[in-house]
Amino acid sequence: MLCVRNRLLQWLIYTGGINLIENIKHTILVNAINLFMNNGFDNVTINEICEACNITKRTFYYHYHSKNTLLLDYFSLVDENIETSLKDMDQETTWLEKCWKVKEIFVKGIANLNTDILKNLIKIDMEQQNEMFSFQLNNFDPNLTRLRQMVIEYTHKAQEAGEIDTNASAEELSYCFASAFLGLAVNWSSTGGQYDLVEAAKKYFYQIYK
């Protein structure tokens, strides 16, 4: 069975089938997020997602086990613009500003969701060991791991440059911000998104990284 699977994988790579599979998965994710935004996460069925994508339920379940696992894949959409965001970051003058710009990529990705989706995302993430909002490096998303590594690196450089006065380690500062942002995300989603989540997160960042 393993040999058959390996031959299938090689064939898909050779014929470009891997790209086709990823394109279908991307289409499912984009259409599902749009349906969630317009109708509410709980009100959207898998059948409706399939209809919007013109696919069968079998195709849906090939890519995602459920709506929950699909929603956890949301950050892959944020990843699409990550290189542009990182290039813009080169214009920042201090290591601390660069550090915030890295965190801002994730924060803006979360802020682009409406409160209904974010509440469900937080709930699902907590049920999945809180990997999306965790400060620790994990295998949740390769680019998210990359961003976290950059934050630690830039924090060290900011400390060496005297831009941060606290004696806390880079890891401790990252943990404090992750905890503060999770609290902000919960508050923002439970109060109807009545304030600018990005600006609130930025304020917390500079209070912690001082």
C-alpha positions as CSV (number, residue, x, y, z in Angstrom):
1,M,0.0,0.0,0.0
2,L,2.8,2.4,0.9
3,C,4.5,1.8,-2.5
4,V,1.2,2.5,-4.3
5,R,0.8,5.7,-2.3
6,N,4.4,6.8,-3.1
7,R,3.9,6.1,-6.8
8,L,0.7,8.1,-6.7
9,L,2.5,11.0,-5.1
10,Q,5.3,10.9,-7.7
11,W,2.7,10.8,-10.5
12,L,0.9,13.8,-9.0
13,I,4.1,15.8,-8.8
14,Y,5.1,14.9,-12.3
15,T,1.8,15.8,-13.8
16,G,1.2,19.0,-11.8
17,G,-1.6,17.3,-9.8
18,I,-0.2,18.5,-6.5
19,N,-0.8,22.1,-7.6
20,L,-4.3,21.2,-8.7
21,I,-5.0,19.6,-5.3
22,E,-3.7,22.6,-3.5
23,N,-5.8,25.0,-5.7
24,I,-8.9,23.0,-4.9
25,K,-8.1,23.2,-1.2
26,H,-7.5,26.9,-1.4
27,T,-10.8,27.4,-3.2
28,I,-12.7,25.5,-0.5
29,L,-11.0,27.6,2.2
30,V,-11.7,30.9,0.6
31,N,-15.3,30.1,-0.2
32,A,-15.9,28.7,3.2
33,I,-14.5,31.8,5.0
34,N,-16.7,34.0,2.8
35,L,-19.8,32.0,3.7
36,F,-18.8,32.1,7.4
37,M,-18.3,35.9,7.2
38,N,-21.7,36.4,5.5
39,N,-23.9,33.9,7.3
40,G,-22.2,32.9,10.6
41,F,-20.0,29.9,11.2
42,D,-22.7,27.8,12.8
43,N,-25.2,28.6,10.1
44,V,-23.1,27.3,7.2
45,T,-23.3,23.6,6.3
46,I,-20.7,21.5,4.5
47,N,-23.3,21.0,1.8
48,E,-23.4,24.7,1.3
49,I,-19.6,24.9,1.1
50,C,-19.6,22.1,-1.5
51,E,-22.3,23.9,-3.6
52,A,-20.3,27.2,-3.5
53,C,-17.2,25.4,-4.7
54,N,-19.0,23.1,-7.1
55,I,-17.4,20.0,-5.5
56,T,-18.7,16.8,-3.9
57,K,-18.6,16.1,-0.2
58,R,-16.1,13.4,-0.9
59,T,-13.7,16.1,-2.3
60,F,-14.4,18.3,0.8
61,Y,-13.5,15.5,3.2
62,Y,-10.4,14.6,1.2
63,H,-9.0,18.0,2.2
64,Y,-10.7,18.7,5.6
65,H,-12.1,16.5,8.3
66,S,-14.7,19.1,9.3
67,K,-15.5,22.8,9.4
68,N,-13.4,23.0,12.5
69,T,-10.2,21.8,10.8
70,L,-11.0,24.1,7.9
71,L,-11.2,27.1,10.1
72,L,-7.9,26.3,11.7
73,D,-6.4,26.5,8.3
74,Y,-7.4,30.2,8.0
75,F,-3.8,31.4,8.7
76,S,-2.7,29.9,5.4
77,L,-4.6,32.7,3.7
78,V,-2.6,35.3,5.8
79,D,0.6,33.6,4.6
80,E,-0.1,34.6,1.0
81,N,0.9,38.2,1.7
82,I,3.7,37.4,4.1
83,E,6.6,38.1,1.8
84,T,5.3,41.6,0.9
85,S,4.8,42.4,4.5
86,L,8.3,41.3,5.4
87,K,9.8,43.5,2.6
88,D,7.9,46.5,3.9
89,M,9.4,45.8,7.3
90,D,12.9,46.6,6.0
91,Q,11.9,50.3,6.1
92,E,11.6,50.3,9.9
93,T,14.5,51.9,11.6
94,T,14.7,50.1,14.9
95,W,14.8,46.4,15.9
96,L,11.8,47.0,18.2
97,E,9.8,48.5,15.3
98,K,10.7,45.5,13.2
99,C,9.6,43.2,16.0
100,W,6.2,44.9,16.1
101,K,5.8,44.7,12.3
102,V,6.4,40.9,12.5
103,K,3.7,40.6,15.1
104,E,1.4,42.9,13.2
105,I,1.2,40.4,10.3
106,F,-0.5,37.9,12.6
107,V,-2.5,40.5,14.5
108,K,-3.9,42.0,11.2
109,G,-4.7,38.5,10.0
110,I,-6.9,37.9,13.1
111,A,-8.4,41.4,13.0
112,N,-9.6,40.8,9.4
113,L,-12.1,38.2,10.8
114,N,-15.4,39.2,12.1
115,T,-16.3,38.6,15.8
116,D,-18.4,35.5,15.1
117,I,-15.6,33.7,13.3
118,L,-13.0,34.8,15.8
119,K,-15.0,33.5,18.7
120,N,-15.3,30.1,17.0
121,L,-11.6,30.1,16.0
122,I,-10.5,30.8,19.6
123,K,-12.8,28.0,20.9
124,I,-11.6,25.5,18.3
125,D,-8.0,26.5,18.9
126,M,-8.3,26.0,22.6
127,E,-9.8,22.5,22.0
128,Q,-6.7,21.9,19.8
129,Q,-4.1,22.7,22.5
130,N,-4.1,26.4,21.7
131,E,-1.4,26.2,19.0
132,M,-2.5,29.2,16.9
133,F,-2.4,31.7,19.8
134,S,0.5,30.0,21.6
135,F,3.9,31.9,21.9
136,Q,5.7,28.6,21.7
137,L,7.2,27.2,18.4
138,N,5.1,24.4,17.1
139,N,4.1,22.7,13.8
140,F,0.7,24.6,13.5
141,D,1.9,26.6,10.5
142,P,5.4,26.9,9.0
143,N,5.2,30.6,8.4
144,L,3.7,31.3,11.8
145,T,6.7,29.4,13.3
146,R,9.0,31.5,11.1
147,L,7.4,34.7,12.4
148,R,7.8,33.6,16.0
149,Q,11.5,32.8,15.4
150,M,12.0,36.3,13.9
151,V,10.3,37.9,16.9
152,I,12.8,36.2,19.2
153,E,15.7,37.1,17.0
154,Y,14.7,40.8,16.7
155,T,13.9,41.0,20.4
156,H,17.5,39.9,21.2
157,K,18.8,42.5,18.8
158,A,16.6,45.2,20.3
159,Q,17.9,44.3,23.8
160,E,21.5,44.4,22.6
161,A,20.8,47.8,21.1
162,G,19.4,49.1,24.3
163,E,15.9,49.6,22.8
164,I,14.3,47.4,25.6
165,D,15.0,48.2,29.2
166,T,13.4,45.2,30.8
167,N,15.5,42.3,32.0
168,A,12.9,39.7,30.9
169,S,14.1,37.2,28.3
170,A,12.9,37.4,24.7
171,E,10.8,34.2,25.3
172,E,9.2,35.7,28.4
173,L,8.3,38.9,26.5
174,S,6.8,36.8,23.7
175,Y,4.8,34.8,26.2
176,C,3.4,38.0,27.9
177,F,2.4,39.5,24.6
178,A,0.7,36.3,23.4
179,S,-1.2,36.1,26.6
180,A,-2.2,39.8,26.4
181,F,-3.3,39.4,22.7
182,L,-5.4,36.3,23.4
183,G,-7.2,38.3,26.1
184,L,-7.7,41.2,23.7
185,A,-9.0,38.8,21.0
186,V,-11.5,37.3,23.4
187,N,-12.6,40.7,24.6
188,W,-12.8,42.2,21.1
189,S,-14.9,39.2,19.8
190,S,-17.2,39.2,22.8
191,T,-17.9,42.9,22.7
192,G,-18.8,43.1,19.0
193,G,-15.5,44.4,17.8
194,Q,-16.1,47.9,19.1
195,Y,-12.5,49.0,18.9
196,D,-9.4,48.7,16.7
197,L,-7.9,45.4,17.6
198,V,-4.6,46.2,15.8
199,E,-4.1,49.5,17.6
200,A,-5.0,47.9,20.9
201,A,-2.5,45.1,20.3
202,K,0.2,47.7,19.4
203,K,-0.4,49.6,22.6
204,Y,0.0,46.4,24.6
205,F,3.1,45.5,22.6
206,Y,4.9,48.7,23.5
207,Q,3.9,48.5,27.1
208,I,5.3,45.0,27.4
209,Y,8.4,45.6,25.3
210,K,9.7,48.7,27.1
